[in-house]
Amino acid sequence: MAKVKLTVVESKCRCGYCKKGNSYIIDDLCPPICHELWNCMYPLVYALQNGANLD
């Protein structure tokens, strides 16, 4: 499966875990990011890993 790079460009993270400028390489189902961010990003990451083109 393809790797996806996720970069936080703005953060209002309630848990304080994700901060502006943090980058993550996602290549599996359990990346080391907060659950709230992962819940929002999972559908897009899954699509990109399977060949989708997003604007």
HELIX and SHEET records of a PDB file:
HELIX    1   1 HIS A   35  GLN A   49  1                                  15    
SHEET    1   A 2 VAL A   4  THR A   7  0                                        
SHEET    2   A 2 SER A  23  ILE A  26 -1                                        
END                                                                             
